[in-house]
Amino acid sequence: MCGIVGYCGPRQASDVLLRGLARLEYRGYDSAGMTVLGDEGITTLRRVGKLHHLAEAVAAEPPTGTIGIGHTRWATHGRPTEENAHPHADCTGSVAVVHNGIIENYLDLREELGASGHVLRSETDTETVSHLVESYYEGSISYAVARAVKRLHGSYALAVMHADEPGTIVVARQDSPLIVGVGEGESIIASDIPVVLEYTREVLVLEDGDVATVTAGGVVVHGADGAVREPERMHVEWDLEAAEKGGFETFMLKEIHEQPSAIRNTLRGRMGADGAIQLSELAMTEAEIAAIERIVIIACGTSYHAGVIAKTLIEQWARIPVEVDVSSEFRYRDPIVDARTLVVAITQSGETADTLAGVREARQSGAKAFAVTNVVGSRVTRESDGVIYTHAGPEIGVAATKTFTAQAAALMVLALKLAQAKGTLERERVESLWEEISRIPEIVEAILGSSGDIEACAREYTGVASSLFLGRGIGVPVAMEGALKLKEISYIHAEAYPAGEMKHGPIALITDDVPVVVVATQGHTYEKVVSNMQEVRARGAHVIAVATFGDDEICKHAEHVLYVPRTSEAVSAIPAVVPLQLLAYHIAALRGCNVDQPRNLAKSVTVE
């Protein structure tokens, strides 16, 4: 996820771009840059790191001009370096491009462009766009961009300038956000509404497939069919503070609602036309993957719960034994790993100290180590043999939500890849499972679209001091994550157990003041879960169940039922965790807690 700003009008563009990028820095802070077009031609400034580095460069040498584009980057392809920062130029230096999204076929385009004489200088997917535009340019930047985007596969929001057309920015959108604010004699392009509110509340919302020509005097939009169309015009009523959070009360709630797009971005491009799972980042041949005899997953906190989901799926699908270990314990117990062991390190930030130490320990013992992370260029990517990136974008709220479900999605892909290499699943079964996994974003959207009952349920439990979470099978890590979310942000004591363990001690804690949350979606242990619900209710507990739509019988065993759409048991973990995220959120909010910045917690634990 990256941030885009563009400006055409009477003001100095560099001022508008910097102010806009400051509003969008939550979308990326690996690097930032801008291109301004004025009487002296094109000036481009790019800097690595947070926005203040670019601001210092602009202050030292202010670029003059009243048209420009800017970008703040969350790295996906290529390390966070100045060379990889946006805007990207073509061979002539006349074209400037900023981009949010992922160009899936950029390697093919890069090879094609290189063969025809283009020199690409960065590691990014975006630079291919600037050279494509150059190859199609015949005096009209609008025409060149329209031609270029027809070659792109993937997601993009683009803003493009050409030195020979000083009054024009051309934008295009496909599966990535992009709006245009229309002011008095000026136009402001942005990834998000907060950028434009300082100048106008009149916004044009672009649709997928649109290519729009933006000038200070207005906007002309061509739809996917090439015909001119009148875009939707919206008057924004929000204040600036609300708009920064996309109209949500908090960043955490916004990020919960961003999960469908985060999962889509993580899954995008992972299934090849030949039915093979695409994980080229692993840097291992199919034969090397097939030779793996044992897997050890190391992680902390929420990432650990994603690892427990992965254990279930890898063992079921690939028939490889899997251990899941807390990173902080792994290296202190002299772990048994060797060249036939694959160590999978899960860390959202890529900087978690305990997990990094575990990777080093594993590699010193001869094992291969893969990382699953959300941050390109983080330390774990440099210290691992291969990397699987999630594409959740920056997560501002300390309690992980969208990064957890993106990790779970990435690990589902890894489990399928291992099964293919091992030959433990037929091609038809892999394709069937992939089809189910690909529907998860739609299922999560459905849950988020009908979540009113969850807040009503939360109101009844804001005053409790303790709670228990139960599940069986793949419901166990879901219960663990639900309990963690509740304790993190509401400060209510919460513990999670496999439901069959209740009789071995925890049932002694049951009273009518201790609500029990049970993951009771359809699966092969469903009847046993219901039996456990009956046991705790018989001892006075109030039960909240997460259950499958259509299961009317479950209402006999629970005071509240939070329904999720029907899926196979194998992919049920992601849908089942979403109601628990929302339940924890609403309880915390009703208790007056700071859900974005819970006490004593940090987003990334970079020390032991």
Secondary structure, DSSP 8 states (H G I E B T S, - for coil): --EEEEEESSS-HHHHHHHHHHHHGGG--SEEEEEEEETTEEEEEEEESSHHHHHHHHHHS----SEEEEEEE--SSS-S-TTTSSSEE-SSS-EEEEEEEEETTHHHHHHHHHHTT----SS-STHHHHHHHHHH-SS-HHHHHHHHHTT--EEEEEEEEETT-TT-EEEEEEBS--EEEE-SS-EEEESSGGGTTTT-SEEEE--TT-EEEEETTEEEEE-TTS-EE--EEEE----HHHHHTTT-SSHHHHHHHTHHHHHHHHHTT-B-TTS-B--GGG---HHHHHT--EEEEEE-HHHHHHHHHHHHHHHHHH---EEEEEHHHHGGG-----TTEEEEEE-SSS--HHHHHHHHHHHHTT-EEEEEES-TT-HHHHHSSEEEE-------SSS-SHHHHHHHHHHHHHHHHHHHHHT-S-HHHHHHHHHHHHTHHHHHHHHHHT-HHHHHHHHTTTT-SEEEEEE-TTHHHHHHHHHHHHHHHH--EEEEEEGGGGGGTGGGG--TTS-EEEE--SSTTHHHHHHHHHHHHHTT--EEEEEETT--GGGGG-SEEEEE----GGG-HHHHHHHHHHHHHHHHHHTT--SSS-TT--SS----
